[in-house]
Amino acid sequence: MEQRLDTSKGWCCDGRTWVEHAQKDGHCCQPEGQKLEDLPVEGQRKARQRVAQGKSA
Ligand SMILES: [Zn+2]
C-alpha cells in the first residue's frame, strides 16, 4: 500500500510526520508546523530517511 508523506503540518519528534501521529493518536505531541531542523537528532535522521524514500518511490 502506498503511503504519502504529508508534511504540510510539519513533523513529529520521532520521525513521523505531524499528520501521521495525529491520525494515529488523535493528536500529535508537537505543535503544528514543526520543522525538520527543529527535531531531535534521532527524529531528524529518521525523517530525512523517509523523505528520501518518499521521493524515490
Ligand atoms: Zn507526535
N, CA, C, O and the ligand as a Tripos MOL2 file, in Angstrom:
@<TRIPOS>MOLECULE
protein
  229   227    58     0     0
PROTEIN
NO_CHARGES

@<TRIPOS>ATOM
      1 N           0.8320   -1.2020    0.0000 N.3       1 MET1
      2 CA          0.0000    0.0000    0.0000 C.3       1 MET1
      3 C           0.8710    1.2590    0.0000 C.2       1 MET1
      4 O           1.9050    1.3190    0.6650 O.2       1 MET1
      5 N           0.4520    2.2040   -0.7180 N.am      2 GLU2
      6 CA          1.2520    3.4050   -0.8370 C.3       2 GLU2
      7 C           0.8880    4.4120    0.2440 C.2       2 GLU2
      8 O          -0.2830    4.6940    0.5000 O.2       2 GLU2
      9 N           1.9150    4.9320    0.8550 N.am      3 GLN3
     10 CA          1.6630    5.9310    1.8800 C.3       3 GLN3
     11 C           2.3230    7.2320    1.4890 C.2       3 GLN3
     12 O           3.5030    7.2840    1.1430 O.2       3 GLN3
     13 N           1.5540    8.2420    1.5510 N.am      4 ARG4
     14 CA          2.1010    9.5450    1.1690 C.3       4 ARG4
     15 C           2.6220   10.2720    2.3770 C.2       4 ARG4
     16 O           2.0340   10.2360    3.4580 O.2       4 ARG4
     17 N           3.7160   10.9200    2.1730 N.am      5 LEU5
     18 CA          4.3090   11.6940    3.2400 C.3       5 LEU5
     19 C           3.7000   13.0940    3.2160 C.2       5 LEU5
     20 O           4.0210   13.9200    2.3610 O.2       5 LEU5
     21 N           2.8270   13.3320    4.1680 N.am      6 ASP6
     22 CA          2.1740   14.6410    4.2100 C.3       6 ASP6
     23 C           2.8730   15.5190    5.2440 C.2       6 ASP6
     24 O           2.6440   15.3940    6.4470 O.2       6 ASP6
     25 N           3.7140   16.3930    4.7570 N.am      7 THR7
     26 CA          4.4860   17.2230    5.6750 C.3       7 THR7
     27 C           3.9110   18.6330    5.7840 C.2       7 THR7
     28 O           4.5740   19.5600    6.2500 O.2       7 THR7
     29 N           2.6620   18.7690    5.3430 N.am      8 SER8
     30 CA          2.0560   20.1010    5.3270 C.3       8 SER8
     31 C           1.9300   20.6860    6.7280 C.2       8 SER8
     32 O           1.8780   21.9050    6.8930 O.2       8 SER8
     33 N           1.8820   19.8110    7.7450 N.am      9 LYS9
     34 CA          1.7560   20.3070    9.1180 C.3       9 LYS9
     35 C           3.0210   20.0990    9.9200 C.2       9 LYS9
     36 O           3.0390   20.2760   11.1380 O.2       9 LYS9
     37 N           4.0690   19.7250    9.2310 N.am     10 GLY10
     38 CA          5.3370   19.5810    9.9150 C.3      10 GLY10
     39 C           5.5900   18.1590   10.3760 C.2      10 GLY10
     40 O           5.0120   17.1990    9.8660 O.2      10 GLY10
     41 N           6.4740   18.0570   11.3580 N.am     11 TRP11
     42 CA          6.9870   16.7590   11.7770 C.3      11 TRP11
     43 C           6.7400   16.5010   13.2550 C.2      11 TRP11
     44 O           6.5840   17.4190   14.0600 O.2      11 TRP11
     45 N           6.7100   15.2100   13.5790 N.am     12 CYS12
     46 CA          6.7010   14.8100   14.9720 C.3      12 CYS12
     47 C           8.1440   14.5760   15.4030 C.2      12 CYS12
     48 O           9.0220   14.3860   14.5620 O.2      12 CYS12
     49 N           8.3880   14.5890   16.7020 N.am     13 CYS13
     50 CA          9.7520   14.4800   17.2100 C.3      13 CYS13
     51 C          10.3650   13.1100   16.9530 C.2      13 CYS13
     52 O          11.5830   12.9620   17.0510 O.2      13 CYS13
     53 N           9.5560   12.1040   16.6260 N.am     14 ASP14
     54 CA         10.1130   10.7550   16.4650 C.3      14 ASP14
     55 C          10.3220   10.3470   15.0100 C.2      14 ASP14
     56 O          10.5810    9.1790   14.7210 O.2      14 ASP14
     57 N          10.2110   11.3020   14.1010 N.am     15 GLY15
     58 CA         10.4970   10.9940   12.7090 C.3      15 GLY15
     59 C           9.2600   10.7580   11.8640 C.2      15 GLY15
     60 O           9.3380   10.6580   10.6400 O.2      15 GLY15
     61 N           8.1110   10.6690   12.5320 N.am     16 ARG16
     62 CA          6.8700   10.6140   11.7610 C.3      16 ARG16
     63 C           6.4810   12.0320   11.3600 C.2      16 ARG16
     64 O           7.0150   13.0150   11.8730 O.2      16 ARG16
     65 N           5.5370   12.1070   10.4310 N.am     17 THR17
     66 CA          5.0070   13.4380   10.1530 C.3      17 THR17
     67 C           3.9710   13.7740   11.2160 C.2      17 THR17
     68 O           3.4330   12.8970   11.8930 O.2      17 THR17
     69 N           3.7130   15.0460   11.3390 N.am     18 TRP18
     70 CA          2.6850   15.5140   12.2940 C.3      18 TRP18
     71 C           1.3610   14.8160   11.9960 C.2      18 TRP18
     72 O           0.6710   14.3340   12.8940 O.2      18 TRP18
     73 N           1.0310   14.7760   10.7040 N.am     19 VAL19
     74 CA         -0.2520   14.1980   10.2770 C.3      19 VAL19
     75 C          -0.3380   12.7220   10.6590 C.2      19 VAL19
     76 O          -1.3820   12.2520   11.1110 O.2      19 VAL19
     77 N           0.7510   12.0020   10.4780 N.am     20 GLU20
     78 CA          0.7560   10.5750   10.7940 C.3      20 GLU20
     79 C           0.4750   10.3350   12.2700 C.2      20 GLU20
     80 O          -0.3420    9.4870   12.6260 O.2      20 GLU20
     81 N           1.1530   11.0830   13.1180 N.am     21 HIS21
     82 CA          0.9390   10.9100   14.5410 C.3      21 HIS21
     83 C          -0.4800   11.3290   14.9390 C.2      21 HIS21
     84 O          -1.1360   10.6870   15.7590 O.2      21 HIS21
     85 N          -0.9220   12.4200   14.3340 N.am     22 ALA22
     86 CA         -2.2690   12.9010   14.6480 C.3      22 ALA22
     87 C          -3.3280   11.9000   14.2060 C.2      22 ALA22
     88 O          -4.3410   11.7260   14.8830 O.2      22 ALA22
     89 N          -3.1020   11.2500   13.0870 N.am     23 GLN23
     90 CA         -4.0650   10.2780   12.6030 C.3      23 GLN23
     91 C          -4.1000    9.0550   13.5040 C.2      23 GLN23
     92 O          -5.1530    8.4490   13.7000 O.2      23 GLN23
     93 N          -2.9590    8.6990   14.0460 N.am     24 LYS24
     94 CA         -2.8930    7.5040   14.8750 C.3      24 LYS24
     95 C          -3.4520    7.7510   16.2690 C.2      24 LYS24
     96 O          -4.2410    6.9480   16.7660 O.2      24 LYS24
     97 N          -3.0660    8.8240   16.8920 N.am     25 ASP25
     98 CA         -3.4310    9.0500   18.2920 C.3      25 ASP25
     99 C          -4.4540   10.1600   18.4840 C.2      25 ASP25
    100 O          -4.8380   10.4720   19.6120 O.2      25 ASP25
    101 N          -4.8920   10.7500   17.3870 N.am     26 GLY26
    102 CA         -5.8780   11.8120   17.5150 C.3      26 GLY26
    103 C          -5.2630   13.1800   17.6780 C.2      26 GLY26
    104 O          -5.9410   14.1970   17.5330 O.2      26 GLY26
    105 N          -3.9860   13.2070   17.9760 N.am     27 HIS27
    106 CA         -3.2710   14.4770   18.0900 C.3      27 HIS27
    107 C          -1.7890   14.1640   18.0610 C.2      27 HIS27
    108 O          -1.3680   13.0360   18.3150 O.2      27 HIS27
    109 N          -1.0230   15.1630   17.7530 N.am     28 CYS28
    110 CA          0.4190   14.9700   17.7820 C.3      28 CYS28
    111 C           0.9760   15.6480   19.0230 C.2      28 CYS28
    112 O           0.4020   16.6040   19.5450 O.2      28 CYS28
    113 N           2.1210   15.1240   19.4860 N.am     29 CYS29
    114 CA          2.7450   15.6680   20.6880 C.3      29 CYS29
    115 C           3.4720   16.9760   20.3960 C.2      29 CYS29
    116 O           3.8950   17.6730   21.3190 O.2      29 CYS29
    117 N           3.6150   17.3090   19.1270 N.am     30 GLN30
    118 CA          4.3280   18.5190   18.7410 C.3      30 GLN30
    119 C           3.3510   19.5860   18.2350 C.2      30 GLN30
    120 O           2.2550   19.2670   17.7740 O.2      30 GLN30
    121 N           3.7530   20.8310   18.3250 N.am     31 PRO31
    122 CA          2.9350   21.8840   17.7270 C.3      31 PRO31
    123 C           2.9550   21.7620   16.2130 C.2      31 PRO31
    124 O           3.9130   21.2460   15.6380 O.2      31 PRO31
    125 N           1.9150   22.2300   15.5800 N.am     32 GLU32
    126 CA          1.8690   22.1940   14.1200 C.3      32 GLU32
    127 C           2.9910   23.0220   13.5190 C.2      32 GLU32
    128 O           3.4090   24.0330   14.0840 O.2      32 GLU32
    129 N           3.4720   22.5770   12.3630 N.am     33 GLY33
    130 CA          4.4690   23.3520   11.6450 C.3      33 GLY33
    131 C           5.8810   23.1360   12.1360 C.2      33 GLY33
    132 O           6.7850   23.9070   11.8130 O.2      33 GLY33
    133 N           6.0750   22.0770   12.9250 N.am     34 GLN34
    134 CA          7.4110   21.7570   13.4120 C.3      34 GLN34
    135 C           8.3280   21.4410   12.2390 C.2      34 GLN34
    136 O           8.0140   20.5920   11.4050 O.2      34 GLN34
    137 N           9.4410   22.1170   12.1830 N.am     35 LYS35
    138 CA         10.3390   21.9120   11.0510 C.3      35 LYS35
    139 C          11.2940   20.7700   11.3010 C.2      35 LYS35
    140 O          11.6240   20.4370   12.4390 O.2      35 LYS35
    141 N          11.7250   20.1830   10.2100 N.am     36 LEU36
    142 CA         12.6510   19.0610   10.2780 C.3      36 LEU36
    143 C          13.8970   19.4380   11.0680 C.2      36 LEU36
    144 O          14.4170   18.6420   11.8510 O.2      36 LEU36
    145 N          14.3670   20.6570   10.8510 N.am     37 GLU37
    146 CA         15.6030   21.0960   11.5140 C.3      37 GLU37
    147 C          15.4180   21.2570   13.0160 C.2      37 GLU37
    148 O          16.3940   21.3020   13.7650 O.2      37 GLU37
    149 N          14.1680   21.3450   13.4560 N.am     38 ASP38
    150 CA         13.9070   21.5620   14.8800 C.3      38 ASP38
    151 C          13.7480   20.2570   15.6500 C.2      38 ASP38
    152 O          13.6150   20.2570   16.8740 O.2      38 ASP38
    153 N          13.7620   19.1590   14.9290 N.am     39 LEU39
    154 CA         13.5760   17.8720   15.5920 C.3      39 LEU39
    155 C          14.8390   17.4620   16.3210 C.2      39 LEU39
    156 O          15.9310   17.9290   15.9980 O.2      39 LEU39
    157 N          14.6870   16.5770   17.3190 N.am     40 PRO40
    158 CA         15.8890   15.9870   17.9240 C.3      40 PRO40
    159 C          16.6550   15.1960   16.8690 C.2      40 PRO40
    160 O          16.0760   14.7320   15.8870 O.2      40 PRO40
    161 N          17.9490   15.0480   17.0790 N.am     41 VAL41
    162 CA         18.8270   14.4420   16.0700 C.3      41 VAL41
    163 C          18.2800   13.1220   15.5400 C.2      41 VAL41
    164 O          18.2590   12.8740   14.3350 O.2      41 VAL41
    165 N          17.8430   12.2900   16.4630 N.am     42 GLU42
    166 CA         17.3370   10.9760   16.0810 C.3      42 GLU42
    167 C          16.1230   11.0790   15.1580 C.2      42 GLU42
    168 O          16.0560   10.4330   14.1120 O.2      42 GLU42
    169 N          15.1930   11.8890   15.5660 N.am     43 GLY43
    170 CA         13.9910   12.0650   14.7540 C.3      43 GLY43
    171 C          14.3090   12.6870   13.4060 C.2      43 GLY43
    172 O          13.7090   12.3490   12.3860 O.2      43 GLY43
    173 N          15.2460   13.5810   13.4270 N.am     44 GLN44
    174 CA         15.6400   14.2490   12.1900 C.3      44 GLN44
    175 C          16.2000   13.2440   11.1860 C.2      44 GLN44
    176 O          15.8960   13.2940    9.9940 O.2      44 GLN44
    177 N          17.0120   12.3460   11.6900 N.am     45 ARG45
    178 CA         17.6170   11.3510   10.8130 C.3      45 ARG45
    179 C          16.5360   10.4650   10.1960 C.2      45 ARG45
    180 O          16.5430   10.2000    8.9940 O.2      45 ARG45
    181 N          15.6160   10.0160   11.0300 N.am     46 LYS46
    182 CA         14.5300    9.1660   10.5250 C.3      46 LYS46
    183 C          13.6810    9.9140    9.5140 C.2      46 LYS46
    184 O          13.3150    9.3790    8.4680 O.2      46 LYS46
    185 N          13.3790   11.1460    9.8410 N.am     47 ALA47
    186 CA         12.5390   11.9420    8.9540 C.3      47 ALA47
    187 C          13.2130   12.1250    7.5950 C.2      47 ALA47
    188 O          12.5720   12.0140    6.5510 O.2      47 ALA47
    189 N          14.4910   12.4020    7.6250 N.am     48 ARG48
    190 CA         15.2120   12.6070    6.3610 C.3      48 ARG48
    191 C          15.2340   11.3340    5.5390 C.2      48 ARG48
    192 O          15.1100   11.3780    4.3150 O.2      48 ARG48
    193 N          15.3900   10.2150    6.1970 N.am     49 GLN49
    194 CA         15.3570    8.9300    5.5050 C.3      49 GLN49
    195 C          14.0180    8.7490    4.8140 C.2      49 GLN49
    196 O          13.9360    8.3060    3.6680 O.2      49 GLN49
    197 N          12.9960    9.0970    5.5290 N.am     50 ARG50
    198 CA         11.6470    8.8850    4.9850 C.3      50 ARG50
    199 C          11.3920    9.8250    3.8110 C.2      50 ARG50
    200 O          10.7370    9.4470    2.8400 O.2      50 ARG50
    201 N          11.9000   11.0250    3.9010 N.am     51 VAL51
    202 CA         11.7560   11.9550    2.7880 C.3      51 VAL51
    203 C          12.4580   11.3760    1.5500 C.2      51 VAL51
    204 O          11.9160   11.3960    0.4450 O.2      51 VAL51
    205 N          13.6640   10.8660    1.7620 N.am     52 ALA52
    206 CA         14.4320   10.3110    0.6580 C.3      52 ALA52
    207 C          13.7050    9.1220    0.0430 C.2      52 ALA52
    208 O          13.6630    8.9830   -1.1790 O.2      52 ALA52
    209 N          13.1410    8.2780    0.8700 N.am     53 GLN53
    210 CA         12.3990    7.1190    0.3670 C.3      53 GLN53
    211 C          11.1440    7.5490   -0.3840 C.2      53 GLN53
    212 O          10.7940    6.9920   -1.4240 O.2      53 GLN53
    213 N          10.4950    8.5350    0.1640 N.am     54 GLY54
    214 CA          9.2580    9.0030   -0.4500 C.3      54 GLY54
    215 C           9.4880    9.5470   -1.8500 C.2      54 GLY54
    216 O           8.6430    9.4300   -2.7380 O.2      54 GLY54
    217 N          10.6540   10.1420   -2.0140 N.am     55 LYS55
    218 CA         10.9360   10.7410   -3.3140 C.3      55 LYS55
    219 C          11.2180    9.6940   -4.3650 C.2      55 LYS55
    220 O          10.8410    9.8480   -5.5270 O.2      55 LYS55
    221 N          11.8910    8.6160   -3.9510 N.am     56 SER56
    222 CA         12.2620    7.6200   -4.9400 C.3      56 SER56
    223 C          11.1140    6.6610   -5.2470 C.2      56 SER56
    224 O          11.1620    5.9380   -6.2410 O.2      56 SER56
    225 N          10.1070    6.6500   -4.4200 N.am     57 ALA57
    226 CA          9.0130    5.6860   -4.5820 C.3      57 ALA57
    227 C           8.0510    6.1170   -5.6950 C.2      57 ALA57
    228 O           7.0720    5.4230   -5.9680 O.2      57 ALA57
    229 ZN          3.7490   13.4670   17.7140 Zn       58 ZN58
@<TRIPOS>BOND
     1     1     2 1
     2     2     3 1
     3     3     4 2
     4     3     5 am
     5     5     6 1
     6     6     7 1
     7     7     8 2
     8     7     9 am
     9     9    10 1
    10    10    11 1
    11    11    12 2
    12    11    13 am
    13    13    14 1
    14    14    15 1
    15    15    16 2
    16    15    17 am
    17    17    18 1
    18    18    19 1
    19    19    20 2
    20    19    21 am
    21    21    22 1
    22    22    23 1
    23    23    24 2
    24    23    25 am
    25    25    26 1
    26    26    27 1
    27    27    28 2
    28    27    29 am
    29    29    30 1
    30    30    31 1
    31    31    32 2
    32    31    33 am
    33    33    34 1
    34    34    35 1
    35    35    36 2
    36    35    37 am
    37    37    38 1
    38    38    39 1
    39    39    40 2
    40    39    41 am
    41    41    42 1
    42    42    43 1
    43    43    44 2
    44    43    45 am
    45    45    46 1
    46    46    47 1
    47    47    48 2
    48    47    49 am
    49    49    50 1
    50    50    51 1
    51    51    52 2
    52    51    53 am
    53    53    54 1
    54    54    55 1
    55    55    56 2
    56    55    57 am
    57    57    58 1
    58    58    59 1
    59    59    60 2
    60    59    61 am
    61    61    62 1
    62    62    63 1
    63    63    64 2
    64    63    65 am
    65    65    66 1
    66    66    67 1
    67    67    68 2
    68    67    69 am
    69    69    70 1
    70    70    71 1
    71    71    72 2
    72    71    73 am
    73    73    74 1
    74    74    75 1
    75    75    76 2
    76    75    77 am
    77    77    78 1
    78    78    79 1
    79    79    80 2
    80    79    81 am
    81    81    82 1
    82    82    83 1
    83    83    84 2
    84    83    85 am
    85    85    86 1
    86    86    87 1
    87    87    88 2
    88    87    89 am
    89    89    90 1
    90    90    91 1
    91    91    92 2
    92    91    93 am
    93    93    94 1
    94    94    95 1
    95    95    96 2
    96    95    97 am
    97    97    98 1
    98    98    99 1
    99    99   100 2
   100    99   101 am
   101   101   102 1
   102   102   103 1
   103   103   104 2
   104   103   105 am
   105   105   106 1
   106   106   107 1
   107   107   108 2
   108   107   109 am
   109   109   110 1
   110   110   111 1
   111   111   112 2
   112   111   113 am
   113   113   114 1
   114   114   115 1
   115   115   116 2
   116   115   117 am
   117   117   118 1
   118   118   119 1
   119   119   120 2
   120   119   121 am
   121   121   122 1
   122   122   123 1
   123   123   124 2
   124   123   125 am
   125   125   126 1
   126   126   127 1
   127   127   128 2
   128   127   129 am
   129   129   130 1
   130   130   131 1
   131   131   132 2
   132   131   133 am
   133   133   134 1
   134   134   135 1
   135   135   136 2
   136   135   137 am
   137   137   138 1
   138   138   139 1
   139   139   140 2
   140   139   141 am
   141   141   142 1
   142   142   143 1
   143   143   144 2
   144   143   145 am
   145   145   146 1
   146   146   147 1
   147   147   148 2
   148   147   149 am
   149   149   150 1
   150   150   151 1
   151   151   152 2
   152   151   153 am
   153   153   154 1
   154   154   155 1
   155   155   156 2
   156   155   157 am
   157   157   158 1
   158   158   159 1
   159   159   160 2
   160   159   161 am
   161   161   162 1
   162   162   163 1
   163   163   164 2
   164   163   165 am
   165   165   166 1
   166   166   167 1
   167   167   168 2
   168   167   169 am
   169   169   170 1
   170   170   171 1
   171   171   172 2
   172   171   173 am
   173   173   174 1
   174   174   175 1
   175   175   176 2
   176   175   177 am
   177   177   178 1
   178   178   179 1
   179   179   180 2
   180   179   181 am
   181   181   182 1
   182   182   183 1
   183   183   184 2
   184   183   185 am
   185   185   186 1
   186   186   187 1
   187   187   188 2
   188   187   189 am
   189   189   190 1
   190   190   191 1
   191   191   192 2
   192   191   193 am
   193   193   194 1
   194   194   195 1
   195   195   196 2
   196   195   197 am
   197   197   198 1
   198   198   199 1
   199   199   200 2
   200   199   201 am
   201   201   202 1
   202   202   203 1
   203   203   204 2
   204   203   205 am
   205   205   206 1
   206   206   207 1
   207   207   208 2
   208   207   209 am
   209   209   210 1
   210   210   211 1
   211   211   212 2
   212   211   213 am
   213   213   214 1
   214   214   215 1
   215   215   216 2
   216   215   217 am
   217   217   218 1
   218   218   219 1
   219   219   220 2
   220   219   221 am
   221   221   222 1
   222   222   223 1
   223   223   224 2
   224   223   225 am
   225   225   226 1
   226   226   227 1
   227   227   228 2
@<TRIPOS>SUBSTRUCTURE
     1 MET1         2 RESIDUE 1 A MET
     2 GLU2         6 RESIDUE 1 A GLU
     3 GLN3        10 RESIDUE 1 A GLN
     4 ARG4        14 RESIDUE 1 A ARG
     5 LEU5        18 RESIDUE 1 A LEU
     6 ASP6        22 RESIDUE 1 A ASP
     7 THR7        26 RESIDUE 1 A THR
     8 SER8        30 RESIDUE 1 A SER
     9 LYS9        34 RESIDUE 1 A LYS
    10 GLY10       38 RESIDUE 1 A GLY
    11 TRP11       42 RESIDUE 1 A TRP
    12 CYS12       46 RESIDUE 1 A CYS
    13 CYS13       50 RESIDUE 1 A CYS
    14 ASP14       54 RESIDUE 1 A ASP
    15 GLY15       58 RESIDUE 1 A GLY
    16 ARG16       62 RESIDUE 1 A ARG
    17 THR17       66 RESIDUE 1 A THR
    18 TRP18       70 RESIDUE 1 A TRP
    19 VAL19       74 RESIDUE 1 A VAL
    20 GLU20       78 RESIDUE 1 A GLU
    21 HIS21       82 RESIDUE 1 A HIS
    22 ALA22       86 RESIDUE 1 A ALA
    23 GLN23       90 RESIDUE 1 A GLN
    24 LYS24       94 RESIDUE 1 A LYS
    25 ASP25       98 RESIDUE 1 A ASP
    26 GLY26      102 RESIDUE 1 A GLY
    27 HIS27      106 RESIDUE 1 A HIS
    28 CYS28      110 RESIDUE 1 A CYS
    29 CYS29      114 RESIDUE 1 A CYS
    30 GLN30      118 RESIDUE 1 A GLN
    31 PRO31      122 RESIDUE 1 A PRO
    32 GLU32      126 RESIDUE 1 A GLU
    33 GLY33      130 RESIDUE 1 A GLY
    34 GLN34      134 RESIDUE 1 A GLN
    35 LYS35      138 RESIDUE 1 A LYS
    36 LEU36      142 RESIDUE 1 A LEU
    37 GLU37      146 RESIDUE 1 A GLU
    38 ASP38      150 RESIDUE 1 A ASP
    39 LEU39      154 RESIDUE 1 A LEU
    40 PRO40      158 RESIDUE 1 A PRO
    41 VAL41      162 RESIDUE 1 A VAL
    42 GLU42      166 RESIDUE 1 A GLU
    43 GLY43      170 RESIDUE 1 A GLY
    44 GLN44      174 RESIDUE 1 A GLN
    45 ARG45      178 RESIDUE 1 A ARG
    46 LYS46      182 RESIDUE 1 A LYS
    47 ALA47      186 RESIDUE 1 A ALA
    48 ARG48      190 RESIDUE 1 A ARG
    49 GLN49      194 RESIDUE 1 A GLN
    50 ARG50      198 RESIDUE 1 A ARG
    51 VAL51      202 RESIDUE 1 A VAL
    52 ALA52      206 RESIDUE 1 A ALA
    53 GLN53      210 RESIDUE 1 A GLN
    54 GLY54      214 RESIDUE 1 A GLY
    55 LYS55      218 RESIDUE 1 A LYS
    56 SER56      222 RESIDUE 1 A SER
    57 ALA57      226 RESIDUE 1 A ALA
    58 ZN58       229 GROUP 0 **** ****
